[in-house]
């Protein structure tokens, strides 16, 4: 048990749409990710999708609803089964929490990210 410096973890990689596990919380992965551009529309049938914006601004598109802007210090939870697409015009840094083994790509055709663990 020790504190985890999220800024230090984010400095260890520069890739986008590539979540890295920084901790475990019950049966969930706590991850950090950077992204820019848009992810495909998708849904997760069995779990909600948790996003906490650390730095920058994310736009969450929800099928059939107006887009939501999510700013640094704000979180957004997409309920299970809801079709959504996160995107960002400039790089955004986000904390994610999702069940271990849950593919970040949901039901989209995009290959799921491997979710490597950042230790130390």
Backbone as a printed PyTorch tensor [residue, N CA C, xyz], in Angstrom:
tensor([[[  0.8470,  -1.1800,   0.0000],
         [  0.0000,   0.0000,   0.0000],
         [  0.8860,   1.2340,   0.0000]],

        [[  0.7140,   2.0450,  -1.0310],
         [  1.4090,   3.3230,  -1.0990],
         [  0.6970,   4.2110,  -2.1100]],

        [[  0.8960,   5.5090,  -1.9940],
         [  0.2480,   6.4240,  -2.9400],
         [  0.7490,   6.1860,  -4.3690]],

        [[ -0.1150,   6.4540,  -5.3140],
         [  0.2350,   6.3350,  -6.7310],
         [  0.1670,   7.7300,  -7.3330]],

        [[  1.2740,   8.1730,  -7.9240],
         [  1.3170,   9.4810,  -8.5530],
         [  0.8480,   9.3300, -10.0030]],

        [[ -0.3680,   9.7610, -10.2590],
         [ -0.9830,   9.6020, -11.5770],
         [ -0.2060,  10.3770, -12.6420]],

        [[  0.2690,  11.5750, -12.3310],
         [  1.0390,  12.3670, -13.3040],
         [  2.3050,  11.6360, -13.7280]],

        [[  2.9740,  11.0120, -12.7680],
         [  4.1860,  10.2520, -13.0940],
         [  3.8500,   9.0720, -14.0010]],

        [[  2.7560,   8.4030, -13.7380],
         [  2.3490,   7.2530, -14.5680],
         [  2.0240,   7.7040, -15.9880]],

        [[  1.3080,   8.8120, -16.1160],
         [  0.9600,   9.3280, -17.4460],
         [  2.1980,   9.7530, -18.2430]],

        [[  3.2460,  10.1810, -17.5450],
         [  4.4760,  10.6130, -18.2200],
         [  5.2550,   9.4410, -18.8140]],

        [[  4.9080,   8.2160, -18.4350],
         [  5.6510,   7.0450, -18.8960],
         [  5.2510,   6.5610, -20.2920]],

        [[  4.1990,   7.1260, -20.8680],
         [  3.8040,   6.7090, -22.2230],
         [  3.1960,   7.8930, -22.9660]],

        [[  3.2080,   7.8060, -24.2960],
         [  2.6790,   8.9070, -25.1050],
         [  1.5950,   8.4560, -26.0810]],

        [[  1.3350,   7.1610, -26.1380],
         [  0.3650,   6.6290, -27.0830],
         [ -1.0610,   7.0250, -26.7050]],

        [[ -1.9290,   7.0250, -27.7100],
         [ -3.3370,   7.3410, -27.4960],
         [ -4.1760,   6.0710, -27.5640]],

        [[ -5.2820,   6.0710, -26.8410],
         [ -6.2460,   4.9600, -26.8140],
         [ -5.6000,   3.6740, -26.3110]],

        [[ -4.6400,   3.8200, -25.4060],
         [ -3.8360,   2.7040, -24.9090],
         [ -3.8430,   2.7300, -23.3820]],

        [[ -4.9210,   2.2780, -22.7290],
         [ -5.0020,   2.3660, -21.2700],
         [ -3.9370,   1.5220, -20.5710]],

        [[ -3.4030,   2.0680, -19.4860],
         [ -2.3890,   1.3960, -18.6720],
         [ -2.9300,   1.2280, -17.2560]],

        [[ -2.8390,   0.0260, -16.7320],
         [ -3.3110,  -0.2680, -15.3810],
         [ -2.3240,   0.2860, -14.3580]],

        [[ -2.8310,   1.0740, -13.4050],
         [ -1.9840,   1.6340, -12.3560],
         [ -2.3010,   1.0510, -10.9830]],

        [[ -3.4650,   0.4140, -10.8530],
         [ -3.8500,  -0.1530,  -9.5650],
         [ -5.0290,  -1.1050,  -9.7620]],

        [[ -5.3110,  -1.8430,  -8.6900],
         [ -6.4680,  -2.7300,  -8.6560],
         [ -7.4380,  -2.2020,  -7.6110]],

        [[ -8.7170,  -2.3300,  -7.8920],
         [ -9.7510,  -1.9450,  -6.9390],
         [-10.8160,  -3.0300,  -6.9870]],

        [[-10.8740,  -3.8590,  -5.9550],
         [-11.7200,  -5.0450,  -5.9530],
         [-11.4250,  -5.8520,  -7.2140]],

        [[-12.4110,  -6.1470,  -8.0260],
         [-12.1730,  -6.9010,  -9.2620],
         [-12.0920,  -5.9830, -10.4720]],

        [[-11.6270,  -4.7520, -10.2420],
         [-11.5410,  -3.7550, -11.3120],
         [-10.1060,  -3.3310, -11.5590]],

        [[ -9.8470,  -2.9230, -12.8050],
         [ -8.5920,  -2.2720, -13.1590],
         [ -8.8030,  -0.7710, -13.0570]],

        [[ -7.8740,  -0.0840, -12.3920],
         [ -7.8380,   1.3690, -12.3870],
         [ -6.7620,   1.7350, -13.3930]],

        [[ -7.1350,   2.5070, -14.4140],
         [ -6.2310,   2.7670, -15.5320],
         [ -6.1450,   4.2490, -15.8450]],

        [[ -5.0530,   4.6250, -16.4910],
         [ -4.9130,   5.9580, -17.0680],
         [ -4.7610,   5.7930, -18.5690]],

        [[ -5.2700,   6.7700, -19.2980],
         [ -5.2210,   6.7330, -20.7540],
         [ -5.1210,   8.1590, -21.2710]],

        [[ -4.4870,   8.3050, -22.4300],
         [ -4.4680,   9.5690, -23.1610],
         [ -5.1960,   9.3090, -24.4710]],

        [[ -5.9650,  10.2780, -24.9090],
         [ -6.5330,  10.1140, -26.2400],
         [ -6.8000,  11.4350, -26.9220]],

        [[ -6.8500,  11.3430, -28.2330],
         [ -7.1320,  12.4640, -29.1210],
         [ -7.8130,  11.8630, -30.3410]],

        [[ -8.8010,  12.5590, -30.8770],
         [ -9.5780,  12.0020, -31.9800],
         [-10.7980,  11.3060, -31.4150]],

        [[-11.3330,  10.3520, -32.1720],
         [-12.5490,   9.6940, -31.7050],
         [-12.4050,   8.1820, -31.7120]],

        [[-13.0740,   7.5730, -30.7690],
         [-13.1460,   6.1190, -30.6570],
         [-14.4290,   5.6850, -31.3670]],

        [[-14.5200,   4.4650, -31.8660],
         [-15.7660,   4.0440, -32.5150],
         [-16.9330,   3.9740, -31.5150]],

        [[-18.1280,   4.1650, -32.0340],
         [-19.3130,   3.9450, -31.2100],
         [-19.3260,   2.4860, -30.7680]],

        [[-19.6810,   2.2390, -29.5160],
         [-19.7280,   0.8880, -28.9690],
         [-20.5570,   0.8850, -27.6930]],

        [[-20.7760,  -0.3050, -27.1520],
         [-21.4530,  -0.4360, -25.8570],
         [-20.8440,  -1.6050, -25.1120]],

        [[-21.0660,  -1.6010, -23.8080],
         [-20.6590,  -2.6940, -22.9340],
         [-21.9520,  -3.2700, -22.3620]],

        [[-22.2140,  -4.5150, -22.6560],
         [-23.4890,  -5.1320, -22.2560],
         [-23.6130,  -5.3850, -20.7600]],

        [[-22.4780,  -5.6550, -20.0840],
         [-22.5770,  -6.1170, -18.6960],
         [-21.9870,  -5.1640, -17.6660]],

        [[-21.4560,  -4.0160, -18.0970],
         [-20.8430,  -3.1080, -17.1310],
         [-20.9930,  -1.6530, -17.5630]],

        [[-21.0630,  -0.7680, -16.5770],
         [-21.0270,   0.6620, -16.8450],
         [-19.6030,   1.0270, -17.2830]],

        [[-19.4560,   2.2000, -17.9000],
         [-18.1480,   2.6820, -18.3490],
         [-17.8430,   3.9710, -17.5950]],

        [[-16.7490,   3.9820, -16.8200],
         [-16.3960,   5.0870, -15.9180],
         [-15.2400,   5.8970, -16.5040]],

        [[-15.4270,   7.2150, -16.6340],
         [-14.3980,   8.1370, -17.1290],
         [-14.2610,   9.2920, -16.1420]],

        [[-13.0390,   9.5810, -15.6980],
         [-12.7650,  10.7600, -14.8760],
         [-11.6860,  11.5520, -15.5910]],

        [[-12.0210,  12.7650, -16.0320],
         [-11.0770,  13.5750, -16.8000],
         [-10.0880,  14.2460, -15.8470]],

        [[ -8.8160,  13.9260, -16.0560],
         [ -7.7380,  14.4730, -15.2360],
         [ -7.2210,  15.7930, -15.8050]],

        [[ -7.0870,  15.8400, -17.1270],
         [ -6.5280,  17.0140, -17.7880],
         [ -7.1060,  17.1010, -19.1860]],

        [[ -7.5130,  18.3040, -19.5930],
         [ -8.0750,  18.4900, -20.9180],
         [ -9.5900,  18.4130, -20.8900]],

        [[-10.1470,  18.0980, -22.0600],
         [-11.5900,  18.0800, -22.2160],
         [-11.9930,  16.9370, -23.1440]],

        [[-12.9560,  16.1580, -22.7190],
         [-13.4590,  15.0230, -23.4840],
         [-14.8920,  15.3250, -23.9110]],

        [[-15.2580,  14.8130, -25.0550],
         [-16.6470,  14.8970, -25.5020],
         [-17.1830,  13.4740, -25.5250]],

        [[-18.3360,  13.2740, -24.9040],
         [-18.9600,  11.9590, -24.9050],
         [-20.1990,  12.0330, -25.7840]],

        [[-20.1670,  11.2630, -26.8510],
         [-21.3210,  11.1590, -27.7340],
         [-22.1380,   9.9540, -27.2840]],

        [[-23.4240,  10.1620, -27.0850],
         [-24.3550,   9.0980, -26.7080],
         [-25.3640,   8.9860, -27.8440]],

        [[-25.5380,   7.7920, -28.3640],
         [-26.4360,   7.5840, -29.4860],
         [-27.8320,   8.1340, -29.1840]],

        [[-28.3120,   9.0200, -30.0740],
         [-29.6560,   9.5650, -29.9360],
         [-29.7940,  10.7130, -28.9530]],

        [[-28.6770,  11.1790, -28.3720],
         [-28.7340,  12.2660, -27.3880],
         [-27.6850,  13.3220, -27.7380]],

        [[-27.8200,  14.5380, -27.1860],
         [-26.7980,  15.5640, -27.4360],
         [-25.4570,  15.1570, -26.8220]],

        [[-24.3760,  15.5760, -27.4600],
         [-23.0330,  15.3120, -26.9330],
         [-22.8480,  16.0390, -25.6070]],

        [[-22.0340,  15.4390, -24.7280],
         [-21.7430,  16.0180, -23.4240],
         [-20.2550,  16.3660, -23.3470]],

        [[-19.9430,  17.5870, -22.9500],
         [-18.5530,  17.9890, -22.7250],
         [-18.2050,  17.6470, -21.2870]],

        [[-17.0780,  16.9600, -21.1060],
         [-16.6230,  16.5650, -19.7720],
         [-15.2530,  17.1910, -19.5670]],

        [[-15.1480,  18.0850, -18.5940],
         [-13.9280,  18.8590, -18.3630],
         [-13.0960,  18.2600, -17.2360]],

        [[-11.8540,  18.7240, -17.1210],
         [-10.9600,  18.2730, -16.0570],
         [-11.6500,  18.4300, -14.7040]],

        [[-11.5680,  17.3810, -13.8950],
         [-12.2020,  17.3860, -12.5820],
         [-13.6190,  16.8430, -12.5970]],

        [[-14.1130,  16.4760, -13.7850],
         [-15.4700,  15.9290, -13.8900],
         [-15.4140,  14.4550, -14.2740]],

        [[-16.4400,  13.7180, -13.8760],
         [-16.5210,  12.3170, -14.2780],
         [-17.8060,  12.0830, -15.0370]],

        [[-17.7870,  11.0110, -15.8110],
         [-18.9390,  10.6490, -16.6310],
         [-19.0680,   9.1400, -16.6040]],

        [[-20.2480,   8.6450, -16.2840],
         [-20.4990,   7.2110, -16.2650],
         [-21.5320,   6.8970, -17.3430]],

        [[-21.1570,   5.9960, -18.2490],
         [-22.0760,   5.5280, -19.2820],
         [-22.6890,   4.2260, -18.7710]],

        [[-24.0160,   4.1760, -18.6190],
         [-24.6420,   2.9420, -18.1310],
         [-24.4530,   1.7730, -19.1070]],

        [[-24.4070,   0.5800, -18.5690],
         [-24.2440,  -0.6040, -19.4180],
         [-25.3420,  -0.6330, -20.4790]],

        [[-24.9590,  -1.1120, -21.6620],
         [-25.8990,  -1.2320, -22.7620],
         [-26.1280,   0.0300, -23.5720]],

        [[-25.5540,   1.1740, -23.1560],
         [-25.7440,   2.4420, -23.8650],
         [-24.6270,   2.6190, -24.8980]],

        [[-25.0060,   2.8770, -26.1390],
         [-24.0370,   3.0870, -27.2170],
         [-23.4160,   4.4760, -27.0550]],

        [[-22.0800,   4.5160, -27.0340],
         [-21.3730,   5.7670, -26.7860],
         [-20.0510,   5.8120, -27.5520]],

        [[-19.4860,   7.0360, -27.5990],
         [-18.1920,   7.2420, -28.2440],
         [-17.4820,   8.3950, -27.5420]],

        [[-16.3560,   8.1250, -26.8700],
         [-15.5530,   9.2270, -26.3380],
         [-14.6950,   9.8140, -27.4610]],

        [[-14.4660,  11.1170, -27.3690],
         [-13.5890,  11.7700, -28.3380],
         [-13.0000,  13.0270, -27.7220]],

        [[-11.9580,  13.5450, -28.3640],
         [-11.3110,  14.7650, -27.8870],
         [-10.6450,  15.4590, -29.0600]],

        [[-10.8210,  16.7740, -29.1430],
         [-10.1900,  17.5430, -30.2130],
         [ -8.7020,  17.7210, -29.9470]],

        [[ -8.3170,  17.8860, -28.6980],
         [ -6.9100,  17.9330, -28.3040],
         [ -6.7040,  16.8500, -27.2500]],

        [[ -5.4570,  16.4980, -26.9870],
         [ -5.1870,  15.3880, -26.0740],
         [ -5.8460,  15.5990, -24.7150]],

        [[ -6.4440,  14.5340, -24.2240],
         [ -7.0710,  14.5230, -22.9080],
         [ -6.4710,  13.3580, -22.1150]],

        [[ -6.3810,  13.5330, -20.8140],
         [ -5.8740,  12.4830, -19.9260],
         [ -7.0150,  12.0740, -19.0000]],

        [[ -7.2620,  10.7590, -18.9430],
         [ -8.4520,  10.2540, -18.2790],
         [ -8.1090,   9.0730, -17.3750]],

        [[ -8.7880,   8.9850, -16.2500],
         [ -8.7210,   7.8270, -15.3640],
         [ -9.9380,   6.9700, -15.6670]],

        [[ -9.7210,   5.6860, -15.8540],
         [-10.7890,   4.7340, -16.1580],
         [-10.8530,   3.6770, -15.0620]],

        [[-12.0360,   3.1870, -14.7750],
         [-12.1980,   2.0360, -13.8870],
         [-13.1370,   1.0690, -14.5950]],

        [[-12.6680,  -0.1660, -14.7760],
         [-13.5320,  -1.1680, -15.3940],
         [-13.1630,  -2.5550, -14.9050]],

        [[-14.1060,  -3.4760, -14.9720],
         [-13.8350,  -4.8320, -14.4910],
         [-12.6560,  -5.4670, -15.2270]],

        [[-11.8460,  -6.2070, -14.4920],
         [-10.7250,  -6.9250, -15.0980],
         [-11.2480,  -7.8020, -16.2350]],

        [[-10.5370,  -7.7650, -17.3540],
         [-10.9010,  -8.5870, -18.4980],
         [-11.9140,  -7.9610, -19.4290]],

        [[-12.4980,  -6.8360, -19.0590],
         [-13.4800,  -6.1720, -19.9270],
         [-12.7480,  -5.4970, -21.0860]],

        [[-13.0410,  -5.8630, -22.3310],
         [-12.3790,  -5.1950, -23.4560],
         [-12.8370,  -3.7490, -23.5730]],

        [[-11.8920,  -2.8300, -23.7070],
         [-12.2520,  -1.4170, -23.7900],
         [-12.9990,  -1.0870, -25.0770]],

        [[-12.9470,  -1.9870, -26.0530],
         [-13.5900,  -1.7500, -27.3460],
         [-15.0710,  -2.1140, -27.3440]],

        [[-15.5570,  -2.7170, -26.2580],
         [-16.9570,  -3.1040, -26.1940],
         [-17.3310,  -3.9870, -27.3780]],

        [[-18.4420,  -3.6690, -28.0260],
         [-18.8980,  -4.4760, -29.1550],
         [-18.4710,  -3.9050, -30.5090]],

        [[-17.5200,  -2.9440, -30.5240],
         [-17.0590,  -2.3680, -31.7940],
         [-16.1300,  -3.3490, -32.5110]],

        [[-15.8020,  -3.0220, -33.7470],
         [-14.8790,  -3.8500, -34.5260],
         [-13.4200,  -3.5470, -34.1970]],

        [[-13.1750,  -2.5440, -33.3710],
         [-11.8120,  -2.1610, -33.0230],
         [-11.1810,  -3.2210, -32.1290]],

        [[ -9.9150,  -3.5100, -32.3760],
         [ -9.1700,  -4.4710, -31.5600],
         [ -9.0210,  -3.9120, -30.1400]],

        [[ -9.3460,  -4.6840, -29.0940],
         [ -9.1820,  -4.1850, -27.7300],
         [ -7.7130,  -3.8840, -27.4120]],

        [[ -7.4860,  -2.8570, -26.6120],
         [ -6.1280,  -2.5250, -26.1660],
         [ -5.6590,  -3.5610, -25.1510]],

        [[ -4.3450,  -3.8290, -25.0950],
         [ -3.8440,  -4.8690, -24.1900],
         [ -3.8510,  -4.5000, -22.7050]],

        [[ -3.9070,  -3.2370, -22.3420],
         [ -3.9380,  -2.7670, -20.9510],
         [ -2.7220,  -3.2380, -20.1370]],

        [[ -1.5140,  -2.8120, -20.5350],
         [ -0.3380,  -3.1950, -19.7620],
         [ -0.3640,  -2.5300, -18.3740]],

        [[  0.3250,  -3.1570, -17.4450],
         [  0.4110,  -2.6530, -16.0720],
         [  1.6650,  -1.7940, -15.9330]],

        [[  1.5040,  -0.6040, -15.3320],
         [  2.6380,   0.2400, -15.0010],
         [  2.9570,   0.0030, -13.5470]],

        [[  4.1050,  -0.5840, -13.2740],
         [  4.4570,  -0.9060, -11.8820],
         [  5.3170,   0.1860, -11.2740]],

        [[  5.5120,   0.0450,  -9.9820],
         [  6.4160,   0.9540,  -9.2920],
         [  5.7370,   2.0570,  -8.5620]]])
